Amino acid sequence: MKREMNKKRILLNLILIAVAAAFLIYADQNMSFYSLRIINLCAVYAIMGLSMNLINGFTGMFSLGSAGFMAIGAYAVAIFTVPVAVRSEVFYLQPMWPVIANIHMGFFPAMILGGVLSAVAAFLIGFPVLRLKGDYLAIATLGFSEIIRIAFTNLQTVTNGPLGIKYIPSFDHIWWPVLTAIVVTVFMFLLIKSSYGRAFKAIREDEIAAEAMGIGLFKHSMLSFVISGFLAGMGGALMAGILGTIDPKQFLFTLTYNFLLIIVLGGMGSISGTLISSVIVTAGLEWLRIADEPLTLFGVNIPLFRPGFRMVVFSVLLMVIVLFFSKGLMGTKELSWELIGNWFQRQKARFNKKGTPLKGGESK
């Protein structure tokens, strides 16, 4: 019986992979630039959501520093992928720092470098802040995120200051973001199922009990923080490649709240929930842009439909979802074929129960 279930699971997974690959090939060749941009942003937000969920959802810490680590990865790609020939046009107020002025990289090594630099920054920041708990940790990481952004605003010869960096070689396909998101998702599943993942969850549930069982709290918290920083750096690198230009204002602390919204909506401690909510949040905000445009029905102008109204509609929809799903869409569960099959069986049983005719002599 178990072998038969494994065969069915493998077959369903292969079908899902084939359908997903066919959709991606079709989308890359036939969809508009706008639609491809939305898919790319969904992939980047999925990576950032997984990065933040590793700290907040699986390890139980409250960190708000994702925007800062994202900025490090984005600037690593921006600095080292801009062609050397046009750097003088970008750094026209002050010339670029001579040490890095002639260093040029392709996108992939620059993305890895951005992830590594973000991980190093997370390691350095983690030593003082990971000894804090709860709201204190959140405020400290938020502060470090702002310090990173302000530093980039003032490092004129390295980051071009508040003017930002343009002429970043961008890509108009979906393969870099989507494939990176798939790799990160597989890595997260493997990590959470490993002994390290079980240690993260133990710390989340009860730090005292976890320490009593021999789990090093600081060691595993630091590991989670560094891995999260690496993933956030790669997310920022992809964002720079998608936009083609960046500046410090793109990495305000409010950006972190978008990622926090994703993990709360999907479920704190659920990888599949994070993926689902990243699509809902990113695509939903784009689809609701119609609420920002004037609406006229039967010659009557509807005054509510004006710029900014889509955020009101989106917030109301989120409140409704949170009311019905207090722990997020998935809670701490993961989407699986068994979960889907059990849901269909429950719906079928409920339908059969409602549709069963009453026997003679019975009354409602």
N, C-alpha and C positions, 0 to 999 in steps of 0.2 A: 504493500500500500504506500509506504513511504517512498519507495523507488519510483512508483507511478506518479506520485505528486511531484517529485523532483524533475521527472521527464516533462510533465506539463508546465512546470515553472520555467524550465530551460526553453521550451518551445515558445511560451508566451513572451519571454524576454527577447528571444531572437526576432519574433514578429514585431515587438515594440521597437527594437533597434533598427530594423529594416524600414519601418514606417517613419521613424524619426529621421533617418538618413535621407529617405526619399523626400520628406518635407523640407529639410534643410537645403538639399540640392535644388529643389523647385523654387524655394524662397530666394536663394542666392541668385538664381538666373532670371526670375520673372517678377519678383516683387519690386515695388518702387523704393527709391532711396529713403523715403520717410519711414516705410514699413521696416526696412532693414535697420534703420537707426533705432527703432523701438526694440527690435529683437536684440540688438547689440547692448542697449541699455538694460534690458531685462537680464542678460547674461552677467553684466558687470554688477548690477544690484544683487544678483544671486550670490556672486562671489563675496561681495561686501557683507551680505546678510549672514552667510555661512561663517565668515571671519568673526563677526560680532557675536553670533550664536555660540561659537566655541567658548568664548569667555563668559558671556552672560547666561546662556542657556545650559551648557553642559558642565561648566566649572563653577557656576554660581556666583561669579564676581559681577560687579556693576561698573563697567568701563564705558566711557564716552569719548574715547580718543581716536576713533576710527578715521575721522576726517583728516587728522594730522598725519597718520601713517599713509593714508591714501595720497596726500599731497607729496610725500617723499617719493613714492613710486611714480607719480605723474611727472614730477620735475626731473627725475632720473631719465625718463624717456625723452622729455622735452629737451634737456640739455645735450644729451649725447646722440640723438638721432637727427637733429637739425643739420642739414648739410653745411660743411665748413665754409663753403663759398658764400652763403647768405647770412652767416652769423653776424657780420658787420652791419647788416640791415636791421637785425633784431636788436643787437646791443649798440644802438647808435648814440645813447647818452654817455655811457662809459663802456670801454672795450671789455670783452670777456676776459676773465682771469686767464693769464697765459698758460697756467698749468694744465687747464682742460680745454683751451681754445682750439686745439687741433686734434682732439680725441673724438673719433666718430665710431658709432656702433650701429649694428642692425637692430631691428625692433626686439627680437627674442632675447639676445644678451642684455639689452637695456632693460627689458621687463624683469629678467632675473636679477639684475643688479638693483633695480628699484625694490624688489622684494627683499633682497639681502640687506640693503640699507635700512629699510623699514624694520626688519627683524632686529638689526643692531640697535636702532633707536628704541625699540620696545624693550630690549634687554637692558639698556642703560636707564630707561625710565622706570622699568619694573623694580629695580633694586630699592629705590626709596618709596614708591607708591604702593607696591603689593603688600606692604605691611599694614596698610590701612584697610578698613572694612566698610562695606555699605556705601552710604552717601558720600563719605569722605573720599573713598576711592574714586567715585564718579566725578566729584569736583576736581580732584587732583589730575585725573587723566584728561578731563575737559580743559583744564588749565594748560597742561603740556601740549595739547592739540593746538590751542591758540598761540602758545609760544612758538611752535614750529611754523605756523602760518605767518606770524609777525616777523620771524627771522627771515623767511623767504621774501617778505615784503621789503626788507632792508638790505638783503645781500644783492646789491645792484650788479656787481661784476660776475655773479654766479647765476642768479635767477632772473636778472633784468628787473628786479624790484617790482613795484606795483604795475608796471607796464605789461608784465607777463611775457610769454614766449610764443611766437607764432612760427609758421612754416614747418610745423611738426609733420613729418610724413604720415598721412592718415590712410586708412584702408576703407574701401567702400563695399566690403564683403562681410560675411558673418562668421568666418571660420576661426579667426583668432579669438574673439570673445567667447563664442559658443564652445569650441573645443577646450579652451582653458577652463570654462565653467564645468564642463563634463569631467575633466581631470581633477579639478578641485573637489567636486562632489564625490567621485570615487575615493579620493584620498581621505575625505572626511568620514565616509562610511567605514573604511578600513581602520582609521584612527580611533573612532568611537568604539569599534568592536574589539580593539586591542586591549592589552592590560593598561595602557596609558589612558584610554578612554574610560575604562571602568574606574580608574583612580580619579579621573576628573568628576565622574558622576558621584563617587563616594564623597568627595570634597563638597560637592553641591548639596548633597543630602544632609551630611553632618560632619563638620570639620573635626570635632573632638573624637568621634568614633573612627573616622578615617585615619587620624593621627595615631590612635590607639592600636590600629591594625597595621601600623608600620609604614603608612603612606606619608612621604615627605610633602608637607603642605606647600612650603615655599618653592621647592623644586618643581612640583607639578603645576603650580600656579604660574611660575615663570615660564615653563615650557608652553603652556596654553597661551600665555600672553605673547610670547615670541612667535609662535606659529600663526596666531591671529594677525600679528603685525606683518608677517611675510605675505599672507594672503591679501591683506588690505593694500599692501604696496603693489602687488600684481594687479589688483582691481584698479588702483589709480593709474598704473601704467597703461592699462587697456583704455581707460577713460581718456587719457591724453591722445592715444592713437585714434580714438573715435572722433574726438572734437577737432583735433588738428591745431588747437591753440589753448593755452591755459593761463590763468592769472590767479593770484592769491585769494581773490574774492570768491572763487568757485569752491573754496574749501573752508567756508565759515562753519562754526560749530553746529549751526542749524542743519547742515548736511547729515550729521550723525543721527539726528532725530528721524530722518527717513529710514535709515537702517534699523534703528530701534523699533520703528513702526512695523517694519517687515518681520522681525523676529517675534514681536508680540502678537501680530496678526496670525502668523503661521504656526506659532507654538514655540515656547522657550524649551529648547532641547529636542527639536525635530528638524532633521535635515530636509525631508521631503516637504514639510510645512513651510520651511523657509523658501524653497524653490517655488512653491505654489504662490505664496504671498508676494514674492518679488515680481512675479508676472502680474498679479492683481494690482499691486500698487503702481508699478511703472506703466503698464498698458492702460490701467484704469484712469490715471491722471491724464493721459493723452486722449483717450476716447471721450472724456468728459469736457474737453475743450469747447464742445458745442454749447455748453452752459455759459461760456464767457462771451458768446456772440449774441447780439440782439435777436429776440424772437418775436414774431408777429403772427397771431392767430386770428383769422377772420377779420383782418384789418385792425386788430387791437394789439398795441404794443405791450408785451409782458415786461414790466419794469424790473423784475428780479434778475432777468438774464442780462448780466453785464460783466465786465472783466473782474475776475476774482470769485464769481459765484460758484465755479466748479469746485473750489476748495470747500465751500459750504456743503455742497451736495456730497462730495467725497467723504467729508467728515461725518455726515449723518449716516451714510452707508456703513462706514467703519464702526460707528457706535452701535448700529443694529447688529452687525456681525459679532462684535464683542459681547453684546448682551446675550446672544444665543450661544456663543462659543466663548465662555469666560476664560478658558485656557488656550485660546487660539483655535485655528481650524483643525490642527492635528494634535494639539496638546504635546505630549511627549512620545506619541506613537509615530511610526513610520508607515508610509504608504506601501502596501504589498499586495500581491495577488490574493493572499489569504484574507486580508482585510476587506478587499473589494468583494470577494466571493461571499464572505460572511454577511456583508451589508446587503447584497442581493438576496441572500437566503432569508434574512430578517424581513426585507420588504415583501418577499413572496409569501412568507408565513403570515404577515400582517394582512396582506390582500386576501389570502385564503380564509383567514379568520373572519374578515368582514363579509366575504362573499358566501359563507356557508349558510345554506337555507335552514330555517328553523323547522324542527320536527313537529308533528301534530300534537296539539295540546300545549306547546310551549308558547310563551309570550315574551315580548321584549322587556 
